[in-house]
């Protein structure tokens, strides 16, 4: 599958995640433990999701105050704010701050940044993209690689969604959908999928004075989600493998 084909797996789609985790993989020769030139293919995301359980619908404009430069003073949606405050480049910066390769267990791998996983809106609007995503998801389900690389020492880390969820009983939370697939031991890949939630109090900002605090909080919650996922889910999946 070409690297340009992008993934779209909803963080809350537990059934699809379990199918992907259980899917077989074509056998491959196991590399030496110290195989040189190992690769980590990293996919940031442009798939921002906003949901309010009280309204039982996607979040539209909710009175959040956006940056003047970005939105000319108008009210912005939660998804627009997440895109501004936590775009693909910022995601990569936040991951570097927490030494993400070490936490994934691939500290010495060469990083190759792939195109971001697309939003549901982008997929719906582009039939060609929709077809590519469908084919890519089929490869994910089959346990196949989603790039053209044939390197025996190879792994993929995908951010599949940034999900803002507001519930009357639980307040506002950020969930980051993640998927790590390690093919480096040969045979079926080690797959770990999940999302961890962290609370939000300042995001979305209600006044212009709250914008900087909201940005910092959103980015901090993103980094915490990743770290907690590696500690609570990835370590368990690696041990099971």
C-alpha positions, 0 to 999 in steps of 0.5 A, a space after each residue: 500500500 502506498 504511503 500516501 494512503 491514509 488511515 481513518 480508525 475512530 478511537 472509540 470503535 472498539 470492535 474495529 480495534 479488536 479485529 485489527 489487533 487480532 488480524 494475522 500477518 504474512 510471515 516475514 523473516 525475523 531480523 537480527 536483534 541489532 539490525 541496522 537501519 530500523 524504521 519507525 513510520 509516524 502518522 500524525 492526524 488531522 482527524 479532529 472529533 467533537 462530541 457533546 453527550 448532552 446534545 447527542 450530536 457533534 459540537 458546532 459553534 459553542 461560544 468558544 473564543 478563538 485567536 483573533 489572527 486565526 479566526 478574525 474574532 469570530 466564534 470557532 468550533 471545537 474542531 477548528 480550535 483543536 486544529 489550530 492549537 494541536 495541528 500535525 506539526 505541534 503533535 510531533 513537537 509534543 511527542 518529542 518532548 516526552 521522548 516518544 520513541 523511547 516510550 514506544 520501545 524503538 528509541 534507535 529507529 529512524 523516524 519517517 514522517 508520513 502524511 496525516 491521517 485524514 478527517 472524516 469530512 475530508 474522506 466524505 468529500 473526496 471519493 478518491 481519498 475514500 477509496 484509498 482509506 478503505 483499502 488502507 483499513 483493509 490492510 490494517 485489518 489484515 495485519 499488513 504494512 501500510 507503507 511500501 517499506 520492506 525493511 525487516 526492522 520496521 514499525 508504525 505509529 499512527 495517531 488516528 484521532 484527537 477526540 474532544 468529549 463533553 459529558 454532563 456527568 464527567 465534564 470535558 475530556 481529551 482522548 487521543 486514538 493511537 495505534 502502534 504496530 511493530 513488525 520487527 520480530 517477524 511473523 504477526 506484528 505486535 499491535 497495540 490500540 487504544 485511547 486514554 482520556 485526560 480532563 480539560 478545564 480551560 479548553 475551549 476558551 470562553 474569553 480571549 484571556 483564556 486562549 493561551 491557557 487553553 492551548 497549553 492545557 490541550 497540548 499537555 492533555 495530548 502528551 499525557 494521553 500518549 504517555 498513559 497509553 504507553 504505560 497502561 496499554 502498550 506495556 501490557 500488549 508488548 508483554 503478551 506478545 
